[in-house]
Amino acid sequence: MSNPTYQQVKLTKAVEGGGHMEDVAYIPSRLAVDGQVIKIKKDGEWDDGWTVTNVSPEKISEEKANALHTHWSAFRGYEHAGRSSYKEKA
């Protein structure tokens, strides 16, 4: 079994009033598909309805994705890369 890879993606989510939120994150490559709807973990809770809108072709290791998560989590209030931060919409 091969080690999982991660890709940088742009995520969007519709909000009330016709607007949208955007985020950029590294997610597992198996979920990094343009148009895929995923959940992200924010403040320990799953937030549904995020759509992958752009996918970088570059793939990185899980180790590097976790290192980036550790680095950036000092600047952000929610989780990004990491094994448990993303999952397919149920």
N, C-alpha and C positions, 0 to 999 in steps of 0.2 A: 504494500500500500504506500502510495507516495505522500509526501508531506504537503499539507494544504498551502496554497498560495493566496495572496491578497492583492487587490488592485484598488487604485484610487478612483473614486467615483464622485460625481456631483449628485446630490439628493435634493428633491423638492417635495414639498407637502402643501396642499391647499389649506387655506385658513378661511374662517368666516369673513364675509365682506368681499370675497372675490380675489383676495391676495394670495400670496404663497410665501413659505419660508424656504431657504436654501441652506445646504450644508455640504461640506466636502469631507470625505472620510475614506479610509482603507477598509474594505470589507472582503470577506472570503470570495475568491474568484468564482466559485459556483453560484454566488448570488449576484455577481457583477455583470448583469445582463440588462442592456438598455430596455426600459419599460417595466422591469421587475419591481413589484411592490414588496417592501420589507418593513420589519419593525426594527427600531433602534432602542437601546436602553438609555434612558435619561433619568438621573437621580434614583437609580435602582428600580425604575418602573419601565415596562415596555411601552413604547409610543408607536402606534400603528399608522400606516398610510403614507410612508415615505417611498417615493418613486425614484428609481435609478434613472438619471437623464443623460449622463455622459460617463464613459468608461475609458480609463487610460489603458493602453495596451501593455504597459510595463507591469510585470508581476513581481512581488517581493515575498520573502519567506514570512512565516508566522512569527518567527523570532524578531525579525525587523519590524513587523507591524506592531508587535507588543512593545518594542523599544520606542517606537514613535508614539504610541499611546501613552507610555510613561512620561515621555518628554512633554507632550502637548497637554496632558491632563493637569499639569501645573497652571495652565493658562485657560482651561475650559472647565465649565461646571458639569459636564456630562461625559460619558464614555464614548469612545470611537472604536479604534481597532481593538482586537482581542477576541478570543474564542467565544465569549458569551455575550458580546454586545450586539450581535446581529443574528436574525433568523428569518426564515421565510414566513410570509404572512400565513397564518393558520386559517 
